[in-house]
Amino acid sequence: MIDNRQVPGPRPQRHPGPDPRRGRGSKLRLPARVFAVVLLAALSSALAGPLRAEPSIEWTPGSVVEELLPGNSRLVSLSFTPNQDLPQGTLRPVPALAPFLQISRGSFQNLVQGQATTIEILLSVPPDAEPATFKGTLQLRDGVGPGAKNLAKPLQITLIILEPGPGGGLPPDPGEEGRATLEGIDSDGDGIRDDIQRFIALTHPDSEKLRAGLTQFTRVVQEALLVRDDKPLSLNASSRSDRAIECLYFLLSSGAADVINELHAEILNTVERSRAYLTYDAQLFGGIFPSASQFKLSCAFDPDALPN
């Protein structure tokens, strides 16, 4: 009897199709729920330790642009504010500006976040300087030496040296027009009345240090005349006037009194200016004005950096 049932042969091999859990290649796809858990853990770790901002500073004003004739100088008041506490800081101008720029204070300790620090810079142009434009920055560094880092952001400074006119770099004599108002005339915008600028330059042509000291004193006295009706501002001006006088005594020693009195008379050369000064002087009653221990430090510039 013939058995018609077929004898089963070997089963054919099946090639596995793509695993739905796998993507292309051999990488395993995570289920959406697992991926969400991993992402949540990463975000929680980031939020647990917030990123600390990089140290930086803000300048007031945000930039400085000055035009000066050869032989002239200008004192500029600035302030900077750090965005975090800094144990130490130093100021350094770029080499292009270094020959023309002096800083009243170059190093600092324990700078406090959000607290402004005020400095003054003196821009000076030598008498023999050629007309040119110098652009650069004043940079605050987080320490001293080669390991210190520059902090963002630097102060942008532009110094424009003008072509001297017929007066050899001095503004023209304002004459009687310069006596018509309390403020007088400052045609070149250097913060000093033209008549006083000429007086200082022509009376003391051989000493750049002395001219810088007399300019510092003149600026304060001119300001005192304008704030004469405000007691706090008058007291502030008087304190700065004392520093300017101490600087002149450092530069001149025993001869300072005569030079100061002569310049004072030139500044108060009208009845209106003399009366304004008396009003300012009356505001100082009861004020306390301590003296500096070292008169050299009262100069708003570095006397050692000037040639004579």
Buried (B, 14 or more C-beta within 10 A) or exposed (E): EEEEEEEEEEEEEEEEEEEEEEEEEEEEEEEEEEEEEEEEEEEEEEEEEEEEEEBEBBBEEEEBEBBBBBBBBBBBEBBBBBBBEBEBBBBBBBEBBEEBBBBBEEEBEEBEEEEBBEBBBBBBBEBEBEEEEBEBBBBBBBBEEEEBEEBEBBBBBBBBBBEBEEEEBBBBEBEEEBBEEEEBBBEBEBBBBBBBBBBBBEBBEEBBBBBBBBBBBBBBBBBBBBBBEEBEBBBBBBBBBBBBBBBBBBBBEEEBEEBBEEBBEBBBBBEBBEBBBEEBEEBBEEEEEEEEEEBBEBBBBBBEBBEE
